[in-house]
Amino acid sequence: MLHNDKVKRNNPSLEVKRKNSFTELWQAIQVRDGCPDVGVIDVGAGNGLCPYLKYFPGFSHLYYFECDYRQVEQLSHQLKQADVATKTIIQSALAQQSGSASLCVTKSSQNTSLLKPSSRFAERYRIRGLEPVELLDVSVRALDEFKFDHISIVIKVDAQGADLDILRGASNLLAEKVDVVIVETCFTHIYENQPLFSDIVEYLSKFGLIFYGYLSNNHYSTKLVNQYKVPTRERLVWTDSIFIKDPIENRVEDVSKDKIIQLIVSLIALEYFDLAFEIALKYTPEFYGLITHFVESQFSVNSESLRAEILSTAHSISSDNAAWIACNLQSRFSSYGVPSYLPKR
């Protein structure tokens, strides 16, 4: 299935329209059902509003946790520019339990971590941003110590190797309130002694959170091959993985309607449309028509825009970059399932 990915993600006016539409959808649901807002916890929020959470401000209260002092002020400015009204910014490092820890501040603020960067990985792939700059003594707290008055919560964690430790400090939240987790998972050690993908899958499965796929794939190589000329496979190093507390897979029958509705709208915001429809049909059929109409009206592929994008891309192809563009087009759509057949219309 070919998605109009560039138009959908990079068109500011379209993004604003969809964000406003999510607000209208949520208001319609609240009028009919009085459903409370979803809580969204963004751990490692220094880069501003996560692209995967771009539609959530329309129906959520967002809690931003950031421990790097260099990024908190920048984060506040970015969120103001993005018109994120219902937000709380918390400058705090998180861990499995309260106490103190050493924060390894790196050359690139995006790589700052409670773990020490792997010099072996940094040297092999020439990642200068992993170079340690200073060690800071910081206080750490567990997520379970904070109070979140929501019945459904989405957690996004991007903590540079400390992700599992943070999730272990949220065991009560994971058991009682969290329906979706977006977490950075690694397949090799970027940081010393960091847990890997399989460790996070095993832990989250205890709470009925099922691995559903990748929202992004990030590959590394030593760049000895000129990819403008020779397409080459690279090592998959880390991904943003999504885990969903799927009530159908978990065989849950007794669940509140409000929690189901919040899960459905969260899934739509993350573009898991088919799963959202399936859950709505089983648990809240009275909302099925409203939800399917919203998705089809807001996310259907615009054939003319898609055609214009393809033509624009074609004009930019030269003998020097053809292989590179082909690889990037494939990568752009790799997080979406490609059907083995297309249904007849």
C-alpha positions, -999 to 999 in steps of 0.1 A, spaced: 0 0 0 14 34 -10 9 61 15 11 98 8 37 101 34 55 133 24 23 153 19 8 139 50 37 146 73 54 176 59 25 199 49 21 224 78 -14 235 69 -26 199 66 -10 191 100 -29 220 116 -61 209 99 -58 174 112 -49 185 147 -80 207 148 -100 178 135 -88 156 163 -100 183 187 -134 183 171 -136 145 171 -128 144 208 -153 171 216 -180 151 198 -171 120 218 -171 140 251 -205 154 243 -219 120 237 -200 101 264 -183 126 287 -149 107 282 -120 124 301 -88 134 284 -59 110 276 -27 115 296 5 115 275 39 111 293 69 121 272 102 111 288 133 126 271 114 154 256 143 178 249 137 179 212 101 193 216 69 176 205 76 141 193 64 136 157 45 105 167 25 126 192 17 155 169 -21 149 170 -23 142 207 -26 178 220 -61 179 206 -74 154 232 -47 150 258 -28 165 286 10 162 279 36 157 306 71 164 295 101 150 315 136 163 306 167 160 328 192 179 306 192 215 319 203 227 284 171 216 268 144 225 293 142 262 283 144 253 246 116 228 251 93 254 267 99 277 238 92 250 212 60 239 229 48 275 230 54 279 193 36 246 187 5 258 206 5 230 230 -18 244 257 -24 215 281 11 206 292 33 202 322 71 204 320 90 185 347 128 189 349 137 156 365 157 125 358 138 92 360 149 58 371 135 26 387 136 42 422 143 75 439 178 84 448 208 99 431 227 91 400 255 103 377 243 120 345 268 116 316 265 149 296 277 143 261 289 166 233 255 163 217 227 170 242 206 143 224 230 116 236 231 126 273 223 96 295 224 80 329 246 54 312 281 58 299 284 58 261 301 28 245 335 41 232 337 10 210 304 18 192 312 55 190 347 49 175 335 22 150 307 44 136 324 78 142 297 92 164 312 123 178 281 133 197 286 104 221 318 119 235 314 126 273 317 162 284 310 161 321 294 141 349 267 156 369 252 143 402 214 144 398 184 133 418 162 107 402 126 97 408 103 69 397 73 76 375 51 58 399 57 86 424 39 111 402 1 114 402 -16 112 369 -54 116 370 -62 97 338 -77 63 331 -57 59 299 -21 69 294 4 68 265 40 67 275 68 77 251 104 70 264 136 81 247 162 80 274 194 69 257 197 34 270 180 40 304 146 33 290 140 -1 307 150 12 341 125 41 337 98 16 327 106 -5 357 99 25 378 64 28 363 52 -7 370 20 5 387 12 28 358 19 1 333 -4 -23 351 -33 0 358 -34 29 332 -9 26 303 -24 14 270 4 24 246 42 26 250 65 41 224 101 34 234 135 36 219 148 0 216 184 -10 206 198 -41 190 234 -34 201 251 -15 229 253 22 222 257 27 259 275 4 283 254 -24 298 222 -10 283 192 -34 280 183 -44 244 151 -49 224 145 -84 237 147 -72 273 121 -45 268 98 -69 249 100 -94 278 93 -68 305 64 -51 288 47 -84 279 41 -89 317 16 -61 315 -1 -72 283 17 -47 262 23 -64 229 50 -54 204 32 -41 173 59 -27 152 84 1 145 76 37 140 111 43 126 142 23 117 177 36 121 207 20 104 244 25 107 275 16 87 310 28 83 300 46 50 327 29 30 302 24 2 290 53 -18 252 49 -14 245 73 -42 259 47 -65 256 13 -47 225 6 -25 238 -13 5 221 -29 35 232 -14 68 231 -26 104 198 -20 122 209 -3 154 178 12 170 141 18 165 112 35 180 90 6 189 54 6 198 37 -16 223 -1 -18 226 -23 -33 253 -45 -50 228 -77 -61 246 -86 -86 218 -52 -103 219 -53 -103 257 -89 -117 257 -102 -89 278 -140 -87 280 -147 -65 311 -132 -31 302 -147 4 307 -161 21 276 -141 53 284 -108 34 284 -117 17 251 -126 50 235 -94 66 247 -73 37 233 -91 39 199 -85 76 195 -48 71 205 -45 44 179 -59 66 153 -35 94 162 -7 68 158 -22 57 124 -31 22 135 -64 26 118 -73 -10 112 -67 -20 148 -88 10 160 -117 -1 137 -114 -37 150 -116 -26 186 -144 -2 180 -165 -28 162 -161 -52 191 -163 -30 222 -180 3 212 -200 -3 180 -221 29 186 -189 49 179 -178 28 149 -195 51 122 -181 83 138 -146 69 139 -145 53 105 -159 85 89 -132 106 106 -103 85 94 -116 82 59 -122 120 57 -89 130 72 -64 103 61 -75 91 27 -47 94 1 -51 125 -21 -44 111 -56 -35 144 -71 -11 153 -43 5 119 -45 8 122 -83 24 156 -79 49 143 -53 59 114 -75 64 137 -105 84 161 -83 106 133 -71 111 121 -106 124 155 -117 150 155 -89 165 121 -99 198 121 -116 224 94 -125 242 104 -93 214 100 -68 190 75 -83 200 47 -60 199 69 -29 164 82 -37 151 47 -44 164 35 -10 149 64 8 115 59 -8 115 23 3 126 33 38 99 60 41 71 34 37 87 5 55 69 10 88 35 4 70 24 -31 61 25 -38 24 -5 -60 15 1 -91 -6 -29 -81 -26 -50 -50 -31 -88 -55 -26 -109 -49 -57 -130 -17 -55 
